[in-house]
Amino acid sequence: MSVTNTSYTDEKLTIRGETIPIQIGGEGPPLLLLHGAGGAGIWMPFHAALARHFTVYAPVHPGFAGTDLPDWVQGVDDLAFHYFDLLDALKLSQVTLAGISLGGWIATEMAVTRPERFSRLALLAPVGVKPDRPMPDLFIMEPQEAGAYLFSDPGIAAMMRPDGPPNPDMIVTMWSEQAAVARLMWKRAYGPKLPRRLHHIAMPTLLLWGDGDRLVPPEHGEKLKNMLPDATLKIIAGAGHASPLEKPQELADAIIDFAKAG
C-alpha cells in the first residue's frame, strides 16, 4: 500500500502558559504520536499513513522546531505530565498512544503513570529502559557515521544529509534541538526507576523494531517484551532505528492492524 496524502492542520495551543505546536490530521479514533529526537516534521509520511485510520495528534516537544526549552523541562517525566495537560485541553479521555525512540520513552512514562488514559500502546524502538550494552553516542559522531546507526538503507541515510552548507536558521534549530535532547538524555538514555513500574502497563502493547537497528538493537525489544504484561514484538525487515522514515507504510499498517484487533 502506498502512503496517501492527508490534510493536516497546524495549530498552536496555549496550555499552562506554554505554547504547543501540534499537527492534527485524519479521521477515526484519536492517536497521540510523540516524535523522536530527530524532530517532528521528518515523520510526515508516517503520520499520513496512520491518518487512514486515526485522527492523529502530533505535538512538538518543547525545544524542538524553534520552540523554547523551558526551565521546568528537566526530565522525561516532565514531558509526560506536559502531554497529560495536552490531552486534557483536547478533551481526550482515552487515546491510542504511540512514541518513536525518545517519544517512546515519554509514552512509556505516561503509560505507567496513568494507564487508564490509553487503550493501546505502540512503541517504536523506544529508549527508556537500560539496554544490556551501552548505546552508541550520536552526540560525538559525524553525520555520516550517525546515519549508519539510524538507517538500514545507506541511500536514505545519504538523502538525510543536507546538500551544500546549511542555512543559518537550520543551524540554530539543529543546535536548539540538540540542547533539548542533551538535557533529557545526556546523562543517560534510560530511566533507572522505569523497569520496576512497567507492570502498570496493563493495556495491549505493540513493540516495533527494525531488524537493522544498530542504535537500540532488536534483542532489546525482546527484553522489553518480556518485561511488559501484554506485549507483542514485531520486527520490520529492511529498517534501522528510524524505521518510520524507511518503512512508513509498513509501520503504520502494523499499528492500524493492532488497533483493529481490539
C-alpha positions as CSV (number, residue, x, y, z in Angstrom):
1,M,0.0,0.0,0.0
2,S,1.2,3.5,-0.8
3,V,1.3,6.4,1.6
4,T,-1.7,8.6,0.9
5,N,-1.8,12.4,1.1
6,T,-3.7,13.6,4.2
7,S,-4.7,17.1,5.1
8,Y,-3.2,18.3,8.3
9,T,-3.9,21.5,10.2
10,D,-1.0,23.2,12.1
11,E,-2.3,24.6,15.4
12,K,-0.8,26.3,18.4
13,L,-2.4,25.6,21.8
14,T,-1.5,27.6,24.9
15,I,-1.6,25.4,28.0
16,R,-0.5,26.5,31.4
17,G,1.4,29.3,29.8
18,E,3.2,27.2,27.2
19,T,2.6,27.2,23.5
20,I,2.4,23.8,22.0
21,P,2.6,23.5,18.2
22,I,0.6,20.5,17.1
23,Q,-0.4,18.9,13.8
24,I,-3.8,17.3,13.6
25,G,-5.0,15.2,10.7
26,G,-7.1,12.2,9.7
27,E,-10.3,10.7,10.8
28,G,-11.0,8.0,13.3
29,P,-10.2,7.2,16.9
30,P,-7.6,9.5,18.5
31,L,-3.9,8.7,18.4
32,L,-1.3,10.7,20.2
33,L,2.0,10.4,18.4
34,L,5.2,11.5,20.1
35,H,8.2,12.1,17.9
36,G,11.8,11.1,18.4
37,A,15.0,13.1,18.9
38,G,15.2,13.7,15.2
39,G,12.4,16.3,15.4
40,A,8.8,16.4,14.4
41,G,8.5,17.3,10.7
42,I,10.5,14.4,9.3
43,W,7.8,11.8,10.2
44,M,5.1,13.2,7.9
45,P,4.7,10.2,5.6
46,F,4.3,8.1,8.7
47,H,1.7,10.5,10.0
48,A,-0.2,10.4,6.7
49,A,-0.3,6.6,6.7
50,L,-1.6,6.5,10.2
51,A,-4.3,9.0,9.4
52,R,-6.1,6.5,7.2
53,H,-7.5,5.0,10.4
54,F,-6.8,7.6,13.2
55,T,-7.2,11.2,14.0
56,V,-3.5,11.8,14.6
57,Y,-2.4,14.4,17.2
58,A,1.3,15.1,16.7
59,P,2.7,17.7,19.1
60,V,6.2,19.2,19.0
61,H,8.3,18.7,22.1
62,P,9.5,21.8,23.9
63,G,12.8,22.9,22.5
64,F,12.1,21.4,19.0
65,A,11.2,23.1,15.7
66,G,12.2,26.6,17.0
67,T,10.2,26.4,20.2
68,D,11.5,27.5,23.6
69,L,13.0,25.0,26.1
70,P,11.5,26.0,29.4
71,D,13.4,25.6,32.7
72,W,10.8,23.2,34.0
73,V,11.8,20.6,31.4
74,Q,14.4,18.7,33.3
75,G,13.5,15.1,32.6
76,V,11.2,12.9,30.5
77,D,8.7,12.7,33.4
78,D,8.2,16.5,32.9
79,L,7.2,15.9,29.3
80,A,4.9,13.1,30.3
81,F,2.8,15.4,32.5
82,H,3.1,18.1,29.8
83,Y,1.2,15.8,27.5
84,F,-1.4,14.9,30.1
85,D,-2.2,18.6,30.2
86,L,-2.4,18.5,26.4
87,L,-4.8,15.5,26.4
88,D,-7.0,17.3,29.0
89,A,-7.0,20.5,26.9
90,L,-8.1,18.5,23.8
91,K,-10.8,16.8,25.9
92,L,-9.4,13.3,25.0
93,S,-10.1,11.0,27.9
94,Q,-8.6,7.9,26.3
95,V,-6.4,7.5,23.2
96,T,-4.1,5.1,21.5
97,L,-0.6,6.3,22.4
98,A,2.5,5.9,20.1
99,G,6.0,7.0,20.5
100,I,9.2,6.9,18.4
101,S,12.6,6.4,20.2
102,L,12.7,9.3,22.7
103,G,9.0,9.7,22.2
104,G,8.6,6.0,23.1
105,W,10.3,6.7,26.4
106,I,7.9,9.6,27.1
107,A,5.0,7.4,26.1
108,T,6.2,4.6,28.4
109,E,6.4,7.1,31.3
110,M,2.8,8.2,30.5
111,A,1.5,4.6,30.4
112,V,2.9,3.6,33.7
113,T,1.7,6.8,35.4
114,R,-2.0,6.9,34.1
115,P,-2.7,3.6,32.3
116,E,-6.4,4.3,32.2
117,R,-5.8,7.1,29.7
118,F,-4.7,4.7,27.0
119,S,-6.5,1.9,25.2
120,R,-3.4,0.7,23.4
121,L,0.3,1.5,23.3
122,A,2.7,1.3,20.3
123,L,6.4,1.8,20.9
124,L,8.8,2.2,18.0
125,A,12.3,1.2,19.1
126,P,11.9,3.1,22.4
127,V,14.7,4.1,24.7
128,G,14.0,4.5,28.4
129,V,14.9,1.0,29.7
130,K,18.6,0.4,30.2
131,P,20.0,-1.8,27.4
132,D,22.3,-4.7,28.1
133,R,25.1,-2.9,26.2
134,P,25.9,0.8,26.0
135,M,24.2,2.8,23.3
136,P,26.5,4.5,20.7
137,D,26.9,8.2,21.4
138,L,25.4,10.1,18.5
139,F,26.4,13.4,20.1
140,I,30.1,12.9,19.2
141,M,29.6,11.4,15.7
142,E,29.9,12.9,12.3
143,P,26.6,12.9,10.3
144,Q,27.8,10.1,8.0
145,E,28.6,7.9,11.0
146,A,25.4,8.7,12.8
147,G,23.4,7.9,9.7
148,A,24.8,4.4,9.7
149,Y,23.3,3.8,13.2
150,L,19.9,5.3,12.3
151,F,19.2,3.9,8.9
152,S,19.4,0.4,7.4
153,D,19.4,1.8,3.8
154,P,22.6,3.8,3.0
155,G,20.6,5.6,0.3
156,I,18.2,7.1,2.8
157,A,21.0,8.0,5.1
158,A,22.6,9.9,2.3
159,M,19.3,11.7,1.5
160,M,19.0,13.0,5.0
161,R,22.4,14.8,4.8
162,P,21.9,18.4,3.5
163,D,23.3,19.4,0.1
164,G,25.7,22.2,0.5
165,P,26.1,24.4,3.6
166,P,23.1,24.6,5.9
167,N,21.4,27.9,6.2
168,P,21.7,29.9,9.5
169,D,18.1,29.1,10.6
170,M,18.7,25.4,10.1
171,I,21.9,25.6,12.2
172,V,20.1,27.4,15.0
173,T,17.2,24.9,15.0
174,M,19.6,21.9,14.9
175,W,21.6,23.2,17.9
176,S,18.5,24.1,19.8
177,E,17.1,20.6,19.3
178,Q,20.5,19.1,20.3
179,A,20.3,21.1,23.5
180,A,16.8,19.8,24.2
181,V,17.9,16.2,23.6
182,A,21.0,16.7,25.7
183,R,19.0,18.0,28.7
184,L,16.8,14.8,28.6
185,M,19.4,12.2,27.6
186,W,23.0,13.5,28.1
187,K,23.5,11.7,31.5
188,R,21.6,8.5,30.4
189,A,19.1,7.4,27.8
190,Y,17.0,5.5,30.3
191,G,15.0,5.9,33.5
192,P,16.5,3.8,36.3
193,K,13.1,3.5,38.0
194,L,11.2,2.6,34.9
195,P,11.7,-1.2,34.9
196,R,10.0,-1.5,38.4
197,R,7.0,0.4,37.0
198,L,6.4,-1.5,33.8
199,H,3.9,-3.9,35.4
200,H,1.4,-1.0,35.5
201,I,1.2,-1.1,31.7
202,A,-1.9,-3.3,31.5
203,M,-3.0,-2.2,28.1
204,P,-2.0,-4.2,25.0
205,T,1.4,-3.0,23.8
206,L,3.0,-3.4,20.3
207,L,6.8,-3.1,20.0
208,L,8.1,-2.3,16.6
209,W,11.8,-2.7,15.8
210,G,13.8,-2.5,12.6
211,D,15.9,-5.6,12.0
212,G,18.9,-3.3,11.1
213,D,18.7,-1.1,14.2
214,R,22.2,-0.5,15.4
215,L,21.4,2.1,17.9
216,V,18.9,0.1,20.0
217,P,19.2,-3.5,18.6
218,P,16.2,-5.8,18.2
219,E,17.3,-8.0,21.1
220,H,16.5,-5.1,23.4
221,G,12.9,-5.3,22.0
222,E,12.8,-9.0,23.1
223,K,14.0,-8.0,26.6
224,L,11.4,-5.2,26.8
225,K,8.6,-7.6,25.6
226,N,9.4,-9.9,28.5
227,M,9.1,-7.1,31.0
228,L,5.7,-6.0,29.9
229,P,2.4,-7.7,30.9
230,D,0.8,-7.8,27.4
231,A,3.3,-7.1,24.7
232,T,3.9,-8.2,21.1
233,L,7.1,-7.7,19.3
234,K,7.1,-7.2,15.5
235,I,10.4,-7.0,13.6
236,I,10.4,-4.8,10.5
237,A,12.7,-6.1,7.8
238,G,15.0,-3.7,6.0
239,A,14.7,-0.9,8.6
240,G,17.0,0.7,11.1
241,H,16.3,2.8,14.2
242,A,14.5,5.4,12.2
243,S,12.1,2.8,10.8
244,P,9.2,5.2,10.3
245,L,11.3,7.0,7.7
246,E,12.4,3.9,5.9
247,K,9.1,1.9,6.2
248,P,6.3,4.3,7.0
249,Q,3.5,2.3,5.4
250,E,4.6,-1.0,6.9
251,L,4.9,0.6,10.4
252,A,1.5,2.3,10.1
253,D,-0.2,-0.8,8.8
254,A,1.1,-2.7,11.8
255,I,-0.3,-0.1,14.2
256,I,-3.6,0.0,12.4
257,D,-4.0,-3.8,12.5
258,F,-3.0,-3.8,16.2
259,A,-5.7,-1.2,16.9
260,K,-8.4,-3.0,14.9
261,A,-7.6,-6.3,16.8
262,G,-9.1,-4.7,19.9
